[in-house]
């Protein structure tokens, strides 16, 4: 991977698909993390985006277990 490739932001079509996701099914903690995921993806931070996505999965599993 080229050094400059890591800083490229997502394309407009991918950002549109991400921002169109309905967060109504998420709990309060997952919703905040999702907003951070959108911001990190828009900023071209792939490692942060992966970590946040994995964290959202874990948080959703725990939030659903408490319902």
Protein Blocks (a to p, Z undefined) as FASTA:
>chain_A
ZZklmmpccdfklmmmmmmpcfklpcfklmmmmmmmmmmmmnopaklmmmmmmmmmmmmm
mmmmmZZ
